[in-house]
Amino acid sequence: MERKFFHFFNDKDKKLQRPVLLYRIKIYFCKLKKICTMSKKKQKEEKTQQQFENIEQSLSKTEEFIVENQKLLTIIVAVLVVVVLGFFGFKKYYLQPKEKSAEEQIYMAQHYFQADSLDKALYGDGNNLGFVDIAKMYSITKAGNLANYYAGICFLKKGNFDNAIKYLKKFDSDDEMVGPMAKGALGDAYLEKGDKAKALSYYMEAANLRDNEFTSPLFLLKAGELDELMGNYDDAIAAYKRIQQDYYKSLEARNIEKYIARAKERKRNK
């Protein structure tokens, strides 16, 4: 009996050992997790503290720099203020009135240009300035810039190709139509002077400057015809096909197949 009792007790004790062991393991890992969490928290706090110290150190250096260079910084700020105020003052009290005056002056010159009175358009009528003087006297204005374009076209029409090139090169515009037309006019001027390579270069620049149904096919056609004249038949065909494919609604596209056929025929007979 006594043995059985102890035997039973021992078996029961063994059964109790497993949950107790599991409980102790769980407690151990909980403590371990808590220790790890506290360690990470401590590391984060130390890192944050270090960042604050770095910021404080940077601020101290900045303050030190400002104190040491206070006079120089004051001068720089003063110069910037003067520049900004000067710019707005220049724009309001000089440029805007100048722009208005230039617009008034160019009106009559444009009127003479439309009437094909080129000399009055270029040099004025005695009471109103012409494009040449407007371009010179109002060069910093939009109207003065536009006067360069008109002057260049006037000289081109008069056959003065050197002056045409001079004024057209001064003109600068991102306008959808006028910008490409100025480049194309340069091409015309160089072609009249016998410089086919430069003329072709400006025609292609005019064609690619803005993508529209008017200027792009117009100057592609001029480039294609000049390529044919120079014997560059593949380039001519490529230019004509661009018109055919990309600008099929344009005026130039109506007879473009004839141009393509002609260039191919000339290439075969080369």
Disulfide bonds with the S-S distance in Angstrom:
none
